[in-house]
Amino acid sequence: MPTVDIRRAIEKDMPALGQVHVAAWQWAYRGQMPDTVLDTMDAGRRADGWTRMMREGTVPAPHVAVAGADVVGFSHAGTSRDDDAGAQVGEVTALYLREQHVGTGLGRRLWEAALDQLERSGHTEVSVWVLDTNKRGRAFYERMGLTLDGAAKTETLDGFPLTEVRYRAALG
């Protein structure tokens, strides 16, 4: 396996980031949300959304994991979007890998890059939302030292209810 570098994404990474985003959802969430949602995801639309947010400066640039010339994973973090969170609470909004890179330590490296970014920008806590049915994701966040804080939310996607639970931890 080639050496994997973690760096901030640049605009030319967005098509590959969009592909990783869709591929990760398709392997990670199969059986947890409707196949119609997963099978109709559009990598180009995902890439366009990330590109637009970066150009507008509405979010910090994601971190990408690059193996050779290929983007194989990414993480994204910023100030929490939750109504009950103060400005000191950061949120990891995305952490996705191509399936063949799961279990290699790359997820931890992307997680740590996101946390470093949050700490450098003055955040003192981190939160993350995860599907309540996502056993792999929940176990990862628990290994990273996060605990459930009691918050949950349910959204409906293609008529299918999806419940997310929130994990939280102090930074530093």
Protein Blocks (a to p, Z undefined) as FASTA:
>chain_A
ZZdddddddfklmmmmmmmmmmmmmmmmgojacfklmmmpcfklmmmmmmmmmmnopacc
dddddehjacfbdcdddddfbfkbcfklccdfbdcddfklgonlmmmmmmmmmmmmmmmn
opabdcddddfklmmlmmmmmmnopacehiacdddeehiacddddddddeZZ
